[in-house]
């Protein structure tokens, strides 16, 4: 490989890295937006029916505790 080939390879690699970073930053924005919307919906449902959510969390905790404490 001569210097010209190395320079072209570096330019190509740099362009691909820029494309990937732009795509990643764009997706993070949509992911964080979706997370905030989900959090808002969860908070609203908890405010509407707090005892239902509390009992669901309690039962889920019991099941998870049982599964974790079991010996194989």
Secondary structure by P-SEA (a helix, b strand, c coil): ccaaaaaaaaaaaaaaaaaaaaaaaaaaaaaaaaaaaaaaaaaaaaaacaaaaaaaaaaaaaaaaaaaaccc
